[in-house]
Amino acid sequence: MTMTGRDLLAFYAQLAATVSRMLELARALQWAQLPRLDARCAALVAQLHAARVPAGFSAAERARFETLTARIRQDQQALATLMQPQLRRLVQRMAETQAGR
């Protein structure tokens, strides 16, 4: 599939919105909903990898792309920060369960 600059930006906008939603849910401690959205992110990234990306962007497209990628990076970093304590507790519980056997 060949994408236009507009198509590519639409994909990145979907990815940014999905990561933003994941961050909202993590802040609300709604962990059970994250795997579905994580799968959505993975599907979008897979589609991007499979696509033929346009060689050039207009100045407006480039600015929008930079805004979207910065937002995705910031939200991913905030999400990772929120998830670290949860992951540590999970690993600790697993170790306690195994030690109790």
N, C-alpha and C positions, 0 to 999 in steps of 0.2 A: 504494500500500500504506500503510495506517495502522499506526503502531507504538504500542505501549504504552510506558510508562516502562521496564518490564522488558525489552522488545524492544530499545529503544534502548541500554540498558546492556549487553545481550548483544552488540550490534554493537561497542560501544566496547571491551568486554572482548576480543573477537576481534582488533580493531585493535591494542590494547595488546599482546596476546600475539604478534602477527605482528611488530610493530616491535621488541619485546624479542628475538625470535628473530633478526631481522636484525642486531641489535647483537651478540648472541652469535656469530653467524657472522663478522661483521666483525672482532671481537676475535680469532677463530681464523683470520683471513685466508682465509676460505672465500668469496671474492668471487663465484665462479661461481653460487652458490646465491641471491644477493641479487635478481637480476631477477625470479625467480619469486615471491618474497615481496613485492617491490615491486608487482608486478601484482596480487597478492592485496589489498594495501592499497588500491590504486587502485579495485579492484572494490568493496570495502567502502565506501569513501568515495562512490563513485557511487551505490550503493544507499541510503546515508544521504541524499544529496542528493535522490533521487527519492522518498523516503518522506515521509509526513505525520507530523511529529513532535508528540508530545503537548505541550499547553500548560503543564501543571504537573507538578511532581515532588513526591513526599513528601520529608521531610527526609532519610530514609535513602537514597533514590534520588539526591538532590542531592549528598550526601556521597560516595557511590560514584562518581558522575559526575565530581566534582572530583578524586577520587583517580586515576581512570583517565586523565583528560585531563592531569593533572600528570605521571603516569608516561609517557604518550606523548610529551609535550614533552621531558622529560628524556632519554628514550631516543633521540629524534630528534636532539637536540643532540649527544649523545655519538656517535651514528652519523655525523653530519656531520663532527665533529672527526676521527674515524678515517678517513673517506673523503677528506678534503682532500689529504693527502699522495699518496694513490693517484691522485687526479684530476690533481694537478700533474705526477706522473710520466708519466701517460698523455698529457697535453698536450705535455710536453717530448718524448716519443718520437715523437709525431705530427709535431711541428715538425722534429725531426731527420730523420725519414723524408722529409718534403717537401723539406727543404734538400738532401738527398742525391740528389734526382732530377735 
